[in-house]
C-alpha cells in the first residue's frame, strides 16, 4: 500500500529532471557545437565540441555591455520597486480605507495585461515625457512590471504577522515608527528577499518593454537573444546567450531557497 506513495516523490523528481534538465543540457550541447563538424540527425550528441560559439558571441555581438545593462537595470528596478511597495503594503495591512480591495487588484494588472501592450502604451507616454530611449525610462518600466511580485509578497508578509505581536508592542509603549522598525521590518524580511528575487529575475528576462522603449540605445541580454531567434535562426548562438541569462538566475534561485528557511521568519520574533 505504501510503495506507490513512496514512488510519487521520485516520479515528480524524474519529471522535473526531464522538463528542466533536458532543455538545459540541450542548450549546453548546442553552445559547444564545433562549426566544422555540424550536429544533425541521427547524431545524439555533437560529434565534436568547441568553444567557438562562446568566443563568437562575446567577440561579435554586444553581449558584454548588454550583461552590464541587464544587471544594472534589474538592480535599480528591484530597489525602486521595494521603496514603492513597502509603504503601500504596510498601509494595506495597517489601515482600513475605501478602495483597499481595488488597490489589491490594480497592483496585479501588469501580470494580466500582455507585456507588449504595456510596452506600447508606456512608450507613447514616455515619448510625451521625454523618457523614451533613456535608462530612467527603462528603470520605470521594469519597476512597473516588477511591482506586482514585490507588492504581493510584501502585503502577504505583513498580513502574516500576528495581531497579538503588534498589540503587545503597543502595550509596551512602542510608537508606530518603532513598531515598524523593530517589529514589522524584521518579520517581513523573508518577503522582501523573495520579492527582490522575483522582481530581479522578471527584469532580467523582460524583452518586450526593453525592445520598444530602449532599443537601439540600450541592449539587454534578452534583446541580444531574440536577435538570434528571428527569421534566420542561429541555434548555437541563441544557446550561448540563453545560458548567459539562465545560469545566474538559477544560482540566484538556489541561493534564495537556502536563505528563505522557515526558521528565518522566526528570527523576527527575537527582535521583540
Residue pairs with C-beta under 8 A, 6 or more apart in sequence:
24 246
26 239
27 239
27 242
27 243
27 246
28 239
28 243
29 39
29 45
29 46
29 239
30 39
30 46
30 53
30 235
30 236
30 238
30 239
31 53
31 54
31 236
31 239
31 240
31 243
32 46
32 49
32 50
32 51
32 53
33 39
33 46
33 49
33 50
33 53
33 236
34 46
34 47
34 48
34 49
34 50
34 52
35 50
35 52
35 53
35 236
36 48
36 50
37 46
37 47
37 48
39 45
39 46
39 47
53 236
53 237
53 239
53 240
54 240
56 237
57 63
57 237
57 240
57 241
58 64
61 224
61 227
61 237
61 241
62 219
62 224
63 221
63 224
63 241
63 244
65 219
66 219
66 220
66 221
66 223
66 224
67 221
67 244
69 218
69 219
69 220
70 203
70 204
70 220
70 221
70 222
70 245
71 204
73 135
73 138
73 139
73 142
73 203
73 210
73 218
73 220
74 142
74 199
74 200
74 201
74 203
74 204
75 200
76 139
76 142
77 139
77 142
77 143
77 146
77 199
77 200
77 203
78 146
78 150
78 196
78 199
78 200
78 203
80 139
80 140
80 143
81 143
81 146
81 147
81 149
81 150
81 151
81 195
81 199
82 150
82 192
82 195
82 196
82 199
84 143
84 147
84 150
84 151
85 147
85 150
85 151
85 154
85 195
86 154
86 192
88 103
88 107
88 151
88 154
88 155
89 151
89 154
89 155
89 157
89 158
89 188
90 158
90 180
90 184
91 97
92 100
92 103
92 104
92 155
92 158
93 155
93 158
93 159
93 161
94 158
104 155
107 147
107 148
107 151
107 152
108 148
108 152
109 148
110 118
110 144
110 145
110 147
110 148
111 148
115 145
115 206
115 207
115 208
115 209
116 208
116 212
118 141
118 144
118 145
118 208
118 209
119 141
119 208
119 209
119 211
119 212
119 213
120 212
122 141
122 144
122 209
122 212
122 213
123 132
123 212
123 213
126 132
126 134
126 137
126 140
126 141
126 213
131 137
131 140
131 213
132 213
133 213
133 214
133 217
133 218
134 217
135 218
137 213
137 214
138 209
138 210
138 213
138 214
138 218
141 209
141 210
141 213
142 202
142 203
142 206
142 209
142 210
145 202
145 203
145 206
145 209
146 198
146 199
146 200
146 202
146 203
147 199
149 195
149 198
149 199
149 202
150 195
150 196
150 198
150 199
151 195
152 195
153 191
153 192
153 194
153 195
153 198
154 188
154 191
154 192
154 195
156 191
157 187
157 188
157 190
157 191
157 192
158 184
158 188
158 191
161 183
161 184
161 187
161 188
165 183
165 187
165 269
165 272
166 179
166 183
166 184
168 272
169 178
169 179
169 182
169 183
169 272
170 179
174 182
174 183
182 271
182 272
183 268
183 271
183 272
186 267
186 268
186 271
187 265
187 268
187 269
187 271
188 268
189 264
189 268
190 260
190 264
190 265
193 256
193 259
193 260
194 256
194 260
197 252
197 253
197 256
200 252
201 249
201 252
201 253
204 220
204 221
204 222
204 245
204 248
204 249
205 222
205 245
205 249
206 220
206 222
207 220
207 222
207 223
207 225
207 226
210 218
210 220
210 222
210 223
211 223
211 226
214 220
214 223
215 223
221 241
221 244
221 245
222 245
224 241
225 238
225 241
225 242
225 245
228 234
228 235
228 237
228 238
228 241
229 238
